[in-house]
């Protein structure tokens, strides 16, 4: 992602690179955004490791995790 998060990113859905919805942006602060996870989001260990997430319900993503940011936030592919 070429830019920091802005207030306009609040309430945008967040998707993995493969198109699975994982949550919604709740709050933003420069290069970080807090994501409220969807209750039915089935995150793989690979995605959690990529994002540095534990098992709690709300976590952050950083701009470096994002591939595109238009009407939705799309995460980069995990390698």
C-alpha positions in Angstrom: 0.0 0.0 0.0 1.4 3.3 -1.0 -0.3 5.4 1.7 -1.2 5.5 5.3 -4.7 4.8 6.5 -7.1 7.8 6.8 -10.4 8.4 8.4 -12.1 7.5 5.1 -10.9 3.9 5.7 -13.1 3.4 8.8 -15.9 0.9 8.3 -14.3 -0.6 5.2 -14.4 -4.4 4.9 -11.1 -6.3 5.0 -10.4 -9.3 2.8 -7.5 -11.7 2.5 -5.7 -12.0 -0.8 -7.9 -14.9 -1.7 -11.2 -13.0 -1.1 -12.2 -14.2 2.3 -13.7 -11.4 4.4 -12.1 -11.2 7.9 -13.5 -8.1 9.4 -14.0 -4.3 9.3 -11.7 -1.4 9.9 -12.7 0.2 13.3 -10.0 2.8 13.8 -7.0 4.2 12.0 -3.7 5.7 13.1 -1.2 6.5 10.3 0.3 3.2 9.1 -1.9 1.0 11.4 -5.6 0.2 11.4 -7.6 -1.8 14.0 -9.8 -4.5 12.6 -12.9 -5.9 14.3 -12.9 -9.5 13.2 -16.1 -11.0 11.8 -17.5 -13.7 14.1 -17.6 -16.3 11.3 -14.1 -15.4 9.9 -12.1 -18.6 9.7 -8.5 -17.3 9.6 -5.8 -19.8 8.8 -2.7 -19.9 10.9 -0.8 -18.6 7.9 -2.9 -15.4 7.8 -2.6 -14.9 11.5 1.2 -15.4 11.4 1.5 -13.0 8.5 -0.5 -10.3 10.4 1.0 -11.1 13.8 -2.4 -11.8 15.3 -3.2 -13.8 18.4 -6.6 -15.2 19.3 -8.3 -12.1 20.6 -11.2 -10.4 18.8 -9.6 -7.2 17.5 -6.2 -6.7 15.9 -4.2 -4.3 13.8 -3.0 -4.4 10.3 -0.2 -2.2 9.0 -0.1 -0.5 5.6 2.7 -3.0 4.6 0.1 -5.8 4.8 -2.2 -4.2 2.3 -2.2 -4.8 -1.4 -5.1 -2.5 -2.4 -7.3 0.0 -0.7 -10.3 1.2 -2.6 -13.9 0.4 -1.5 -12.4 -2.4 0.5 -9.0 -3.3 2.0 -7.4 -6.3 0.3 -4.4 -7.9 2.1 -1.2 -8.9 0.3 -0.7 -12.5 -0.6 1.1 -14.4 2.2 4.3 -16.1 1.2 
